[in-house]
Amino acid sequence: MRAKEDHGSTASTRGIFLQNSSLFHGLSTQECQLVAGRARERTVAKNEVIFRQGEHPREMSILAGGW
């Protein structure tokens, strides 16, 4: 997963990633671009805690890759 903000990735690239995922596959390209425009990409270190069981999340996380 990416957890350090990556300003090199564009909303368009993230929109394509979302549209190709099973979670967002039913959305139009325009809808995926809208969601992607509000997203931020981060890189997390191996073994870094992203959230703990029982916590109430304030955001949605999508794992794009990992170990």
C-alpha positions in Angstrom: 0.0 0.0 0.0 1.1 3.5 -0.6 1.1 5.8 2.5 3.4 8.7 1.8 1.6 11.3 -0.3 2.5 10.8 -3.9 2.0 13.9 -6.0 3.1 12.2 -9.1 0.0 10.1 -9.4 -2.9 11.9 -11.1 -6.6 11.6 -10.4 -6.9 10.2 -13.9 -4.5 7.4 -13.1 -6.2 6.7 -9.8 -9.6 6.8 -11.6 -8.4 4.1 -14.0 -7.2 2.0 -11.1 -10.6 2.4 -9.3 -12.6 1.5 -12.4 -10.6 -1.7 -12.9 -11.3 -2.8 -9.3 -14.2 -5.0 -8.4 -15.4 -2.5 -5.8 -15.9 0.3 -8.3 -16.4 -1.6 -11.6 -20.1 -0.5 -11.9 -19.2 3.2 -11.9 -18.7 5.2 -15.0 -15.4 6.6 -16.0 -16.6 10.1 -14.9 -17.8 8.8 -11.5 -14.5 7.0 -10.9 -12.6 10.2 -11.8 -14.8 12.1 -9.3 -13.9 9.6 -6.5 -10.3 9.6 -7.5 -10.1 13.4 -7.4 -10.9 13.2 -3.7 -8.5 10.4 -3.0 -4.9 10.7 -1.8 -2.2 8.1 -2.4 0.1 7.1 0.5 2.9 4.6 1.0 3.2 2.8 4.3 6.3 1.0 5.6 6.3 -2.8 6.0 4.7 -3.7 9.3 3.3 -0.1 9.8 -0.1 -0.1 11.4 -2.7 1.4 9.2 -5.6 0.9 11.6 -6.4 -1.3 14.6 -9.3 -3.7 15.0 -12.2 -2.0 16.8 -11.2 1.5 15.7 -13.9 3.5 14.0 -12.4 4.6 10.6 -12.8 8.1 9.3 -11.7 7.2 5.8 -11.7 4.3 3.4 -8.5 2.6 2.5 -7.8 0.6 -0.7 -4.7 -1.6 -0.8 -3.1 -1.2 -4.2 -0.2 -3.5 -3.6 1.9 -5.0 -0.9 3.9 -7.9 0.4 
